Amino acid sequence: PDAPQRHLHDWTRGANAAVRQPRRADCPHAARPRRAAAPLAVRREPEHSATLPGPRLRRRGSHQRSAARGSPTRASTQSTPPPRGSPAMGAGSSASAGPGQYSLDDLLTHLSAEGVLTAAKVIATGDDMRLPLPLDYLQDKGAFEGAETPDAIIALDLEKFREAVQTKLIERAAEEAEAMDEKPADIYRYLTPLEARRGFPQALAALKANPKLARQPMPGSGRGSKWLPLHCVLLLGPKYPGWWWPLAEPLVKALCKAYPGACEQRVLEGSPHPCGQLPLELAVTKGWDARVVDVVQKTYPKAAETLDPVKVPGGILKKAFPPPGKGLPDQEFLNELGGPEVLSNDIKGATVAVLALSGWNKDKQPTTPKGMRWVRKAAEECRPLPKLEVVMLLPKPDPKNLENGWSDGREVQRLLEEKLHKKACKDAKNASKRAKKAEGFAKKALPFKPGKPVPVDALKAKHAIRESFEAAQIYDQLLADFHSAHQGFVVFEGWEEASSDFVEKRKAVLEKADLIAAAQELFEPVPDGAEVGAAARKWVDAQEIRDEQEREKKTLDDIGTGGAPIIRSAPHEGSKL
């Protein structure tokens, strides 16, 4: 397939793909002195209880520290692996549920589609997450219906199941917040992978008891901007083993609501991105779902239309990131959080972010996005690809002139699908020419005018029907290719109607074949409601049997008594005999 088709197929494969594995530098580390940095403990991933019975498969995984400039350095992600005797946690098995690394929601959806998912398996996911999910509660929330006993086979409504789990999680966090004797002063102790497995219940409770924790910078040293709780959660992301993303969605929403300014705070300034990354880019590139990305984007809409320079002169980077203890005079340009000052300059059609030391002025503002990076471009370049519904939330700038504005992400997808649709229609039209050629051969084999009696000629009729079958086969392949070219379409509508013309032509070809067969000898009617073309196929089969019998009879006529060949009495004139 061409580039646009491969592009669309990549998105569609990524849309329903399993939870991705983390890459190096994907795991955040809280701030701690660099010399005291310690490697993360090797962690085992338990198998999820919702999988079918079988031996537990454990996989070793290690994550190295991020070398990105400006990242925090305190190892708050270190966790103790669960003991062997402890039950497997539901959200924790998202990376070990199967050989394809299916997430929990992918696994439950698959089992539901196969018709082997029981209510007990769904309830067990809550037990693994230490989150009680009674049968009556799930049925009241509409997660599934008709389960009188836990062993009953159910059809899971994943969206309502997610809402039921999140509602239970929020209720538990509210109960824990009320039970606290005093307001918590530190939220980072609760932002660990072990807490992520359970949906950050303690972090959610701490934030509910003390909303000011959303503004709390992460303690530690670093040359970039200080981290906030929102950055830590988003950087972990669902790519991190042991996550089921809907569990962290309530915490992300609570952090954005408690401190919307966190969505404007950049982190990871330096290399490879001089101006760092906004929370929206973290949410997109770390594999978060469209609902989480939508929350972050609506909190700070300007982030999606912000252009960052790809490269900055090295001298400016050295001034913006002075080595610790050097006391360079440019230290005054650093902001109050200890990071470089990034200026956001509104221009026609976009916002340009630059370092304060770059000497940017409005007279040299960019007119095209060349040499710039934005969130959608980062999403298209990251691997593995984000889900398609995430990318459709992100706008795209005009490649030639920024003053032309930004195209809505959904409209960009529609234009891509429309382009692929036109190509598929062109290919189908070319294939239909071959089908028309086969129909022409059928007319030549047994010509007759519409409304006139069909000639009775078994040999010519069989040849005409075979050509009609050839045309119908071409139409079948044409329709199969046409539907394959439209797989993954989510915006463009009405493409099914474009194939209706070929469906009608295929039907007409087979109906004509039935009409020819009905006028010949040995024709036997087919039952009412039979598939079009069935009568012609039945007649051709009967004719083949008759022809085979006639060939056998002719062979027997050429055989003498006893099966020996007949020897002629008169020898050849030139024979010596």
C-alpha positions in Angstrom: 0.0 0.0 0.0 1.0 3.6 -0.5 2.2 5.9 2.3 -1.3 7.3 3.3 -2.7 3.8 3.5 0.2 2.6 5.7 -0.2 5.7 7.8 -3.8 5.0 8.5 -3.1 1.3 9.1 -0.5 2.3 11.7 -3.0 4.4 13.6 -5.7 1.7 13.5 -3.3 -1.0 14.7 -2.2 1.4 17.5 -5.7 2.2 18.4 -6.5 -1.3 19.8 -3.0 -2.4 20.5 -2.1 -3.8 23.8 -0.4 -1.8 26.5 3.0 -0.8 25.2 6.3 -1.6 27.0 8.3 1.2 28.5 11.4 2.6 26.7 14.5 3.8 28.5 14.1 7.2 30.0 10.3 6.7 30.2 10.3 6.1 34.0 10.4 9.2 36.2 12.5 9.5 39.2 11.9 11.9 42.0 14.6 14.4 42.9 17.5 13.1 44.9 21.2 14.0 44.9 22.8 12.7 41.7 25.7 11.1 43.6 23.3 9.2 45.7 21.3 7.8 42.8 20.6 4.1 43.0 19.4 1.7 40.4 15.7 0.7 40.5 14.9 -2.7 41.9 14.1 -5.5 39.5 10.4 -6.1 39.7 8.3 -9.1 38.8 5.0 -8.8 37.1 2.2 -11.0 38.4 -0.3 -12.7 36.2 -3.8 -11.3 36.3 -6.5 -13.5 37.9 -8.9 -12.7 35.0 -6.8 -14.8 32.7 -7.7 -18.4 32.1 -6.2 -20.9 34.6 -2.6 -21.8 33.9 0.9 -21.5 35.3 2.0 -18.1 36.3 4.4 -16.4 33.9 6.8 -14.0 35.4 9.0 -11.6 33.5 12.0 -9.7 34.7 12.2 -6.1 33.8 14.5 -3.3 34.7 14.4 0.4 33.9 17.4 2.7 33.8 17.4 6.2 34.9 16.5 9.0 32.6 19.4 11.0 31.3 17.2 13.8 30.1 18.4 17.2 31.3 16.2 18.8 33.9 14.5 15.6 35.1 14.1 15.1 38.8 16.5 12.7 40.5 14.9 11.4 43.7 14.1 7.7 43.5 10.5 7.7 44.5 9.5 5.0 42.0 11.5 2.2 43.7 9.1 -0.4 45.0 9.2 -3.8 46.7 8.0 -6.6 44.5 5.0 -8.5 45.9 5.6 -11.7 47.7 5.0 -15.0 46.0 2.0 -15.8 48.1 0.2 -12.6 47.6 -2.7 -12.5 45.1 -2.0 -11.1 41.7 -3.3 -7.5 41.3 -5.6 -6.8 38.5 -4.2 -3.5 37.2 -0.7 -4.9 37.8 -1.2 -7.6 35.2 -1.7 -5.3 32.3 1.8 -6.0 31.1 1.7 -9.7 31.8 -1.8 -10.8 30.9 -0.7 -12.6 27.7 2.1 -13.0 25.2 0.9 -10.0 23.3 1.2 -7.8 26.4 -2.6 -7.1 26.5 -3.9 -4.6 29.0 -6.6 -5.5 31.4 -9.4 -3.8 29.4 -8.1 -5.5 26.2 -8.2 -8.8 27.9 -11.7 -8.4 29.3 -13.0 -7.2 25.9 -11.4 -10.2 24.2 -12.9 -12.7 26.7 -16.3 -11.0 26.4 -16.2 -11.3 22.6 -15.2 -14.9 22.8 -18.1 -15.7 25.1 -16.0 -17.1 27.9 -16.0 -14.1 30.4 -17.8 -14.8 33.6 -18.9 -12.4 36.2 -16.5 -14.0 38.7 -13.5 -13.0 36.6 -14.7 -9.4 36.4 -15.3 -9.3 40.2 -11.8 -10.8 40.7 -10.2 -7.8 39.0 -11.6 -5.6 41.8 -10.3 -8.0 44.5 -6.8 -7.9 42.9 -6.9 -4.1 43.0 -8.1 -4.2 46.6 -11.2 -2.5 45.4 -14.5 -4.4 46.2 -16.7 -4.7 43.2 -19.8 -6.7 44.2 -22.0 -8.4 41.7 -25.0 -6.3 42.4 -23.0 -3.0 42.2 -21.6 -3.8 38.8 -25.0 -4.8 37.5 -26.6 -1.6 38.8 -23.9 0.4 37.0 -24.7 -1.4 33.8 -21.3 -3.1 33.4 -23.2 -6.3 32.5 -26.7 -7.8 32.8 -28.3 -11.1 33.5 -25.7 -12.6 35.8 -27.7 -14.4 38.5 -24.6 -16.2 39.8 -20.8 -15.3 39.6 -20.3 -18.3 37.2 -22.7 -16.9 34.6 -21.3 -15.9 31.2 -21.7 -12.2 30.7 -21.2 -9.6 27.9 -19.1 -6.7 29.4 -19.8 -3.1 28.6 -16.3 -1.8 29.0 -17.2 1.9 29.2 -19.7 1.4 32.1 -17.3 -1.0 33.8 -14.6 1.8 33.7 -17.0 4.3 35.2 -18.0 1.8 37.9 -14.4 1.2 38.9 -13.6 4.9 38.9 -16.7 5.7 41.0 -15.7 3.1 43.5 -12.1 4.5 43.6 -13.3 8.0 44.2 -15.6 6.9 47.0 -12.8 5.1 48.7 -10.5 8.1 48.4 -13.1 10.3 49.9 -13.5 7.9 52.9 -9.8 7.9 53.4 -9.6 11.7 53.3 -12.2 12.0 56.0 -10.4 9.5 58.2 -7.1 11.6 58.1 -6.4 13.3 61.4 -4.4 16.1 59.8 -3.7 17.4 56.3 -1.0 15.5 54.5 2.1 17.6 53.6 3.7 15.4 50.9 2.0 13.8 48.0 5.0 12.3 46.3 5.3 9.4 48.7 2.1 8.1 47.2 3.1 8.5 43.6 4.8 5.1 43.3 4.3 2.2 40.9 2.8 0.1 43.7 0.2 2.8 44.3 -0.4 3.1 40.5 -1.5 -0.5 40.5 -4.3 0.4 42.8 -5.3 3.7 41.2 -3.4 6.1 43.5 -6.1 5.8 46.2 -3.8 7.5 48.9 -2.7 10.2 46.5 -6.3 11.0 45.6 -7.3 11.0 49.2 -4.3 13.3 50.1 -5.2 15.7 47.4 -8.9 15.8 48.5 -7.8 16.5 52.0 -5.2 19.2 50.9 -5.8 20.5 47.4 -2.7 22.7 47.7 -0.6 19.6 47.2 -1.2 20.0 43.4 1.2 23.0 43.6 3.9 21.2 45.6 7.2 21.1 43.7 9.1 17.9 43.9 12.0 18.3 46.3 15.5 17.8 44.9 18.1 19.4 42.7 18.1 19.8 38.9 18.9 22.3 36.2 15.4 22.3 34.7 12.1 23.4 36.0 10.9 21.7 39.1 8.3 18.9 38.7 4.7 19.0 39.9 2.6 16.0 40.7 0.8 16.2 37.4 4.1 15.8 35.5 5.0 12.8 37.6 1.8 11.0 36.9 1.7 11.8 33.2 5.3 10.8 32.7 4.7 7.4 34.3 1.9 6.9 31.8 0.1 3.6 30.9 3.2 2.4 29.1 4.7 1.7 32.5 4.2 -2.0 33.4 1.4 -2.7 35.9 -1.0 0.0 34.8 -4.6 0.0 33.8 -5.0 3.6 32.7 -8.6 4.3 33.8 -7.5 3.9 37.4 -5.3 7.0 37.2 -7.8 9.1 35.3 -9.5 10.4 38.5 -6.2 11.6 39.9 -5.3 13.4 36.7 -8.6 15.2 36.6 -8.3 16.2 40.3 -4.8 17.6 39.8 -5.9 19.7 36.8 -8.9 21.0 38.7 -6.9 21.8 41.9 -4.1 23.6 40.0 -4.8 24.4 36.3 -1.5 26.3 36.1 0.3 22.9 36.1 -0.7 22.4 32.5 1.4 25.4 31.6 4.5 24.4 33.4 7.2 22.9 31.3 9.7 20.2 32.3 12.7 18.4 30.7 14.1 21.6 29.2 17.5 21.1 27.5 18.3 18.2 25.4 16.8 17.0 23.1 14.1 19.7 23.4 15.5 23.1 24.4 12.1 24.4 25.7 11.1 21.2 27.3 7.7 19.6 27.2 4.3 20.7 28.3 2.0 18.3 30.2 -0.1 17.8 27.1 2.8 16.4 25.2 3.6 14.1 28.1 0.0 12.9 28.1 0.0 12.2 24.3 3.4 10.6 23.9 3.2 8.4 27.1 0.1 6.5 25.9 -2.7 8.1 27.8 -6.3 7.6 26.7 -8.2 10.3 24.7 -10.3 11.2 27.8 -7.3 12.0 29.9 -5.6 13.9 27.0 -8.9 15.8 26.5 -8.9 16.9 30.1 -5.3 18.2 30.0 -5.9 19.9 26.6 -9.1 21.7 27.8 -7.2 22.9 30.9 -4.7 24.7 28.7 -5.9 24.8 25.1 -3.0 26.9 23.9 -0.6 24.0 24.4 -1.9 22.3 21.2 -1.0 25.3 19.1 2.3 26.1 20.6 5.5 25.9 18.4 8.8 25.1 20.0 12.2 25.5 18.2 13.8 22.2 17.3 17.3 23.6 17.8 18.8 26.4 19.8 22.5 27.6 19.6 24.7 25.8 22.1 25.9 29.0 23.7 22.3 29.9 24.7 21.9 26.4 26.2 25.0 26.8 28.4 23.7 30.2 29.7 20.2 28.8 30.3 21.5 25.8 32.1 24.5 27.0 34.1 26.4 24.3 35.9 25.7 24.0 39.6 28.0 26.3 41.7 29.5 28.3 38.8 27.5 31.4 39.7 27.2 32.6 36.2 25.6 36.1 35.8 22.8 34.6 33.6 21.4 32.9 36.7 19.0 35.8 37.1 17.2 34.7 34.0 16.1 31.5 35.6 12.6 31.4 37.0 11.6 31.0 40.6 11.3 27.3 40.2 14.9 27.0 39.3 14.4 26.3 35.6 15.1 28.3 32.4 12.6 31.0 31.6 10.5 30.0 28.6 8.7 32.9 26.9 5.4 32.3 25.1 5.0 34.8 22.3 1.6 35.1 20.6 1.9 35.6 16.8 -0.5 35.3 14.0 -1.9 31.8 13.9 0.2 30.3 16.7 2.2 30.7 19.9 6.0 30.5 19.8 7.9 29.4 22.8 11.6 30.4 23.2 14.2 30.7 25.9 14.6 34.1 27.4 18.2 34.2 26.3 17.6 33.5 22.7 17.2 37.1 21.7 13.9 36.4 19.9 12.1 39.4 18.6 8.8 39.8 16.8 10.5 41.0 13.6 11.9 37.5 13.1 8.9 35.6 14.0 8.4 32.4 11.9 5.9 32.4 9.0 5.9 28.6 8.5 6.2 25.7 11.0 9.5 24.7 9.4 12.1 24.1 12.1 9.5 23.9 14.8 7.8 21.1 16.7 4.3 20.9 18.1 2.3 18.3 20.0 0.7 16.6 17.0 4.1 16.3 15.3 5.5 14.8 18.5 2.6 12.3 18.5 3.2 11.3 14.9 7.0 10.8 15.5 6.8 8.9 18.8 6.8 5.1 18.9 4.7 3.3 19.6 2.0 5.5 18.0 -0.7 6.9 20.2 -4.3 5.9 19.7 -6.1 7.4 16.7 -8.7 9.0 18.9 -5.9 10.8 20.7 -4.3 12.2 17.5 -7.7 13.4 16.3 -7.9 15.8 19.3 -4.7 17.6 18.1 -4.7 20.3 15.5 -2.2 20.6 12.7 -0.7 23.9 11.3 -0.8 24.9 7.7 2.6 23.6 6.3 3.1 26.7 4.1 1.8 29.7 6.1 1.0 29.9 9.8 -1.5 32.8 9.1 -3.8 30.2 7.5 -4.4 28.9 11.0 -4.6 25.3 12.3 -6.7 22.4 10.9 -8.8 20.5 13.4 -7.5 17.0 14.0 -10.7 15.4 13.1 -10.8 17.3 9.8 -7.3 16.2 9.0 -8.3 12.6 9.5 -11.3 13.1 7.3 -9.2 14.5 4.5 -6.8 11.6 4.7 -9.7 9.1 4.6 -11.3 10.9 1.7 -8.0 10.7 -0.2 -7.8 6.9 0.4 -11.5 6.6 -0.6 -10.9 8.2 -3.9 -8.0 5.9 -4.6 -10.0 2.9 -3.7 -12.8 4.0 -6.0 -10.3 4.4 -8.9 -8.9 1.0 -8.3 -12.4 -0.5 -8.2 -13.3 1.2 -11.5 -10.3 -0.3 -13.2 -11.1 -3.7 -11.9 -14.7 -3.4 -13.1 -13.4 -3.0 -16.6 -12.1 -6.6 -16.5 -15.5 -7.8 -15.2 -17.2 -6.0 -18.1 -14.9 -7.8 -20.5 -15.9 -11.1 -19.1 -19.5 -10.2 -19.4 -18.9 -9.4 -23.1 -17.5 -12.9 -23.6 -20.7 -14.3 -22.1 -22.8 -12.4 -24.5 -20.8 -13.6 -27.5 -21.0 -17.2 -26.3 -24.8 -17.2 -26.2 -26.3 -14.0 -27.7 -30.0 -13.2 -27.1 -31.9 -10.0 -26.7 -33.7 -9.1 -23.4 -37.2 -10.3 -23.3 -36.6 -12.9 -26.1 -36.4 -16.7 -25.5 -33.0 -18.0 -24.4 -31.5 -20.4 -27.1 -31.3 -24.0 -26.0 -27.7 -25.0 -26.6 -25.9 -26.8 -23.7 -22.4 -26.2 -25.0 -22.8 -22.5 -25.6 -24.8 -22.1 -22.4 -22.1 -23.7 -20.3 -19.5 -21.4 -21.9 -21.6 -18.3 -21.3 -22.3 -19.3 -17.6 -18.6 -19.9 -17.0 -17.8 -16.4 -18.3 -20.5 -15.0 -16.1 -19.0 -16.8 -13.1 -15.6 -15.2 -14.0 -17.2 -11.8 -14.0 -18.8 -12.4 -10.6 -15.5 -13.6 -9.2 -13.9 -10.4 -10.4 -16.6 -8.4 -8.7 -16.1 -10.4 -5.5 -12.4 -9.6 -5.4 -13.1 -6.0 -6.2 -15.5 -5.7 -3.3 -13.1 -7.4 -0.9 -10.3 -5.0 -1.9 -12.7 -2.0 -1.6 -13.7 -2.9 1.9 -10.1 -3.7 2.9 -9.0 -0.2 1.7 -11.6 1.4 4.0 -10.6 -0.5 7.2 -10.0 1.8 10.1 -12.1 4.7 8.8 -13.6 6.6 11.7 -14.6 10.0 10.2 -15.4 9.6 6.5 -18.9 8.4 6.0 -20.9 7.1 3.0 -18.2 4.9 1.5 -20.4 1.8 1.9 -22.8 3.4 -0.7 -20.0 3.6 -3.3 -19.8 -0.2 -3.3 -23.5 -0.7 -3.8 -23.2 -0.2 -7.6 -20.7 -3.1 -7.9 -22.9 -5.3 -5.7 -25.8 -4.7 -8.1 -23.7 -5.5 -11.1 -22.5 -8.7 -9.6 -26.1 -9.7 -8.8 -27.2 -8.9 -12.4 -24.4 -11.1 -13.8 -25.5 -14.1 -11.7 -29.2 -13.5 -12.4 -28.5 -13.7 -16.1 -26.5 -16.9 -15.6 -29.6 -18.4 -13.8 -31.8 -17.3 -16.6 -29.6 -19.1 -19.2 -29.5 -22.3 -17.1 -33.3 -22.3 -16.6 -33.8 -22.6 -20.4 -31.6 -25.6 -20.9 -32.2 -29.3 -20.5 -31.4 -31.1 -17.2 -32.4 -27.9 -15.3 -33.8 -28.5 -11.8 -35.3 -25.6 -9.8 -33.6 -24.6 -6.6 -35.4 -23.9 -3.3 -37.0 -20.5 -2.7 -34.6 -18.1 -1.1 -31.5 -19.7 -2.6 -28.5 -17.5 -3.2 -28.4 -15.8 -6.6 -26.4 -17.9 -9.1 -27.1 -21.2 -7.3 -29.4 -22.4 -10.1 -26.7 -21.9 -12.7 -24.1 -23.7 -10.6 -26.4 -26.6 -10.1 -27.1 -26.9 -13.8 -23.4 -26.7 -14.7 -22.7 -29.5 -12.2 -25.4 -31.6 -13.7 -24.1 -30.9 -17.2 -20.6 -31.9 -16.1 -21.9 -35.2 -14.8 -23.7 -35.9 -18.0 -20.7 -35.0 -20.1 -18.6 -37.3 -18.0 -21.1 -40.2 -18.5 -21.0 -39.7 -22.3 -17.2 -39.8 -22.3 -17.2 -43.0 -20.4 -19.8 -44.5 -22.8 -17.8 -43.5 -25.8 -14.7 -45.2 -24.3 -16.6 -48.4 -23.7 -17.7 -48.4 -27.4 -14.0 -48.5 -28.4 -13.3 -51.5 -26.2 -13.7 -55.1 -27.5 -15.2 -58.1 -25.7 -13.3 -58.9 -22.5 -11.8 -55.6 -22.3 -9.1 -56.2 -25.0 -8.7 -53.7 -27.8 -10.1 -54.7 -31.2 -7.4 -56.0 -33.6 -8.1 -55.3 -37.3 -7.8 -58.3 -39.6 -6.3 -56.5 -42.6 -2.6 -55.8 -42.0 -1.0 -52.7 -43.3 -0.1 -52.8 -47.0 3.5 -52.2 -46.4 3.9 -54.8 -43.6 6.0 -57.9 -44.1 3.4 -60.0 -42.4 
